[in-house]
Amino acid sequence: MTATAADRFNIMIVGQGGRLQHEALLFAASLREMSPGFAGRLIVAEPQPGPRWDDDPRMDDTFRAALTELGAEVVGFESHAFGSSYPYGNKIEGLVTLPADEPFVFFDTDTLVTGDLAAMPFDFNRPAASMRREGTWPVEELYWPGHTAVWKSLYDKFGLDFASSLDLSQPEDHWERYLYFNAGWFFGADPVAFHRRFLDWAVAVRDDAPPELVIQPLDPWLDQVVLPLVIHSFGGGRPGPDLSGLDGDVTCHYRVLPLFYARESDRAVQVMEAVTAPNRIKKHLKGHEAFKRMIYQGRGQKVRAMFDRDALPRREAQIRNQIKAAGYWVR
C-alpha cells in the first residue's frame, strides 16, 4: 500500500496542557497552510485525568476550540501504563485514538509542516521512522557487553531476526549498524495492531528487561528502544530516499524554538513566522514564553545571527550552551 497524493491517511499528534497545546496548534495551522491537499483526519490525542497523572493533563478549552476550527479532531484516551512517570508514553498509548485498518503517520507535536505532506510516497506496508538521531542509546559503560549484545538481547526477547536488521555497511559495534530511530515520526498500516505491539513490548522492556540492559537507562529512551523492534516486526526498516522530505523540506521536527532558529533552514523559518502571524493563531501562542520571546519579540532572529548554518557545532549540546551563554535559552 503506497500512498500518493490522492491517497488518504490519518495523522496523529499528542495534545496536552502546557507547551504541547501551543505546539499542537502550530502543527495544525502549518498542516492546513502548507498541505491543503491533505484529505485524512488530523487527530489530536489528548490524555485524560486518571491515577497515572499527578495533574490534569488536558488542554485548555480555548486551545481545544482553536484546534477544532482548524479541522483537527481532539480525541481523549486513558493512560493505563505510563502517564506522569513517562510522558513520552503518550505517543504509544495515544495510538488507540486512531481508526483501525486505516494508514497512519504519527508526528511529535513539536513539528512544523513546511511542504506538501499529502504528496509523500508512504509505503504503509513497510513502516519506518525518523533517522534524524544521534547515538544516544545504548550508553557505553565500563562493564557493558557492547552494542551487539544489548540489541540482540532485545530481538531475542521478542523472537525477532536480529541479523536482518543490521546495516552491514557500518562497522561492528558502531551505533549506526543497529536499527535505531528518532521517534519524532513513524508510520504504519494499522494503528490498532501497531499500538498493541508497541504498548505490550514497551511495558515488557520496562518491567522485565534482558540482563544485558541492567545498567542501561530507559528514561527517556524507552520509546526509541522499542520502536525499532516494532517496525522490524511489521516488515519495516530504515526509510528510503523517497521519504527524505520528512526531516527535510516537508516537515521539520524543531523540538525547542532556540534550536530551531539556530540550525534550521531559511525556508523553515519563513514558514514558522508566516504561519504564526495571523491573529487567530498569535493570540493563543503568545501566551507561552518561548513563542512570545522567540517569535513575537524577535529573539529567534538574534539566535539565528549567532550561527552559520553551514558550519554548526557538531554536537547539539554545544549549540545549547552557546544560546544559554547569550541569555536566549527558553523552552
N, C-alpha and C positions, 0 to 999 in steps of 0.2 A: 504494500500500500504506500505509494509515493505521492506526496502532496504536491499539487501545482497551484497556481493562483486561483483556480476555480474550486479547489477542494476545501472542505470545511473541517476545521479542528477547533478545539476549545483551548483556552489559556487559563491557567490558574496562578494567582499570586496570593500572598497572605496579607490580610488587613487586621491591624491590631492597634489599640490605643497608643498614643505617643508618636514617636518618629515614624513608625511604619504607616500610620494612616496618612501622613503627608506624602510619603513615598508612593503609596498606593494611588493617591490622586494624581500624582505626577505621571506614574506609569499609564494610567487610564487616559489621561489627556494626551500624552505623546503617542499612544497607540491610535487614538482616533484621528489625530492630526497627521501622522506620518504613514499610517497604513489604513487608509479609508476603505480599501477593498477587503479588509478582514471581515469574514462573514460568520465566524463562530461566536461562541459565548465567552465573555470575559468574566470569570468567576473569581470573586474576592472571598477567599476562605477566612472566616472570622472565628477564632477560638471563643468558646463560651465559658462563663464563670463555672467553677466547679472545684472539687477538692484538690486538683492538681495545680491550681493557680492561687498564688498568695493574694493577688489583687484582681479586680475585674479587668480582663484583657480586651474587652470590646472597644470598638471605635466610638467616637462621639457621634451623636445623631447628625450633626451638620456635615461631617465627612461621609457618613453613610448616604445621606441625601445627595451630596455632590457627586459621589461615585455613580449613583443611580441615574442622575441626569446625564452622565457621560455614557450611559448604556451598559454599565457594569452591573452584575448581579452579586449582591452580598449574601453569602450562604454560610450559616453557622455550623460548627462541628464541635463535638465533645473531645476533650483531651483525656484519653484513657491511659497512656503510657508515659507522657512527657509533661509538658506544662512549664511552670516556673523553673523547675530544676534543669530543663534543657529546652529553651525556646526554639532552637533550630528544629526540634521535632515537629513543629507546626507544618513544615513542608512535607513531612511524612504522613502525619495524621490528617492533614487538610485535604489530601487527595480523595478522601471519602466524599467530598462535595461534588466531584465530577461525575457526569453520567457514564454508565458502563458502556463498553464497546464503542466509544467514540474517541478518536485520537486526541491526544492532549500534549500541550507543552507547558511545563512549569517554568516560571521565572522568579528569581528572588525579587522582592518588592523594590529594592534599590537598583532598578534597571530602567534605562531610558530607551525608548524605541526611536531610532533615528532613520529608519528606512522602511521599505515595503515588506513587512513581516509576512504578509499573506502570500507573497511570491516565493518564499523559501521552499526548496525541494526536499522537505522532510520525507524520509522513508520510515514510517512509523512501525514497520515490522522489524526494523533494525535500530533499536533505541540507542541513544548516545547522550553525551553530556558535555559540559564546557571543559575545554582543555586550557583555559586561562588560569593556570595554577602554578604554585611553586612546590618544591619538595618538602612540604610541611609535616608529612606523616608517612611512614613511621619515623619516630625520633631516634636518632643514633645515640645509643648509650654505651657506656664502657663494657658492660657484660651482656649486651643484647645479642641475639642469634643472627642478625642480618636481615636485609630486606626480603630475600628469597624465603627464608624460614617463616618470617612473620606473615607475608602474604599467602604463602602456600598453606599455612595452618588454617586460614580463613576459608580458602577454596575447599580444602578437605572437610571442614566442619559442615559445609552445605552440599557436599557431593558434587562439586564443580570441577571441570577440567582446567587445571591451573596452567598447563603448558600452552594451551591455545590462546591464553590472554596476554602472553608476553610479546613485547616489541623486541624482536631479536636483533634489530639494528643498534640497540643500546647495549652498553657493556653490562656484564654480570654484576649484580648488586648496585647498579646505578638506579636511582629512584624512577627515572623515566622509562625504564624497561617494563615496569609494572603498570597495570591499568589503574589510573588514578585521575580523578576528575575534580574540578571545582563544581559544587552542587548549585551554582548560580543559575543554571538552566539544565533541564533534561526533558526528554520526551519519550512517549511510548504509545502503543496501540490501544491498550485497555487500562484505564486508571484504577479500576477495581482490583484487577489481578496485580498490578504494579504496587498499589497501596498495601495489599495484604502481605505480599512478599517482603516489601521494604520494611514494613512495621514489624513483622514477625522476626526477621533477621536482625534488625536493629536492636530489638529487645533481647534477642538471644546473645548477641555480642556484648551488649551492656551487662547482662546478668550472668553470663557464663562464657567468658572469652577464653579462647585457647591458651594454654600455658605460655606460648611464645609471646603473648601480649601482656604478660604480667607486669612489666614496667612501662608499658605504653599508655600515654594519656588518651582518653577518648572524648574528653570535653575540651574544645568544641568540635572535634573531628569525627564524631560517630557517624554523622550522615555521609561524610566523604569516604569513610572507611567501608561502609556497607553499600553505597550506591554502585561502585564498580561491580560488585558481586551480583547485584540485582540485574544490572544492564547485561552483564555477560550471560546470566541465566536465561534471559529472553532472546539470546542470539544477537545481541548488540555489541558495540565496542567503540573504539575511537571514531569521532566524526571525520568525514572526508572533507576535501577542499571545497565541495559544493555548499558546505554549511559555514564557510569562513565568515560570512556576513554576521553571524552570531558572534559577539565579541569582536565585531568589525564595523562595517558601515551600516548595519541594520539594527543591531542592539548594542547597548553599552552598559555593562554592569559597573556602575560608578562607585558603589559601596559607601563612600563618605564624600561630601562635596569638596573639602580641601584637596583630596587626592584627585578627584575628577578634574578640577581646574588645573592641577599641576601637570597631569600627564595625558589627558585625553585629547582627541583631535579638535581642530578648529570647527569642523562640521558639527561634532557633538556639542560643543559649547554653544554654537549658534542655535541648534535645536533646543537645547536646555533653556536658553534665555528667551527664545520666541514662544515656546510652549507655556512658560511660567509667567509671561507678560500679561495676558488678559486678566481683567479684574476678577472674573468669576473663579479663576484659579489663584491669583495673587492673594485675594482676601483670606483664603484658607492657609496658604503656605507661609505667609509672612508671620504667622503666629508661632512658628518654630524657629529657634535661634539660628540654626545652621542655614536654613533657607533665607532668613532675613538678612543675616550678615554677608553670606557668600554671594547671593544673587541680587537681592534688592538694595543692599548697601555697597555693592561693588567690590567687596573684599576678595571675591573669587578672581577677579582680574588682577588684583595685586599679587595673589599667589601665583597666578599664571605667568606674570612677568619675572618671577624668580627662577624659572626653569626653562631650559632648552629642551623641547620635546625630542630632538634628535640626539641628545646626549644626557638622558636622565640617569640619575644614580641607579646602580644595578639592583639594589635591594630596596623594597618598599619602606623598610624601617628608616633608611637614610632620608627618603623624601619626607616622611612624617616628622623626623627630628628637625629638619630644616624649617618646615612650616611652623612647628611648635616654637622654635627659637625666635622666629619672627613675630610670634604672638597672634598668628592667624588660625590656629587649630580650633575647630569646633565640630561637633557631631550631634 
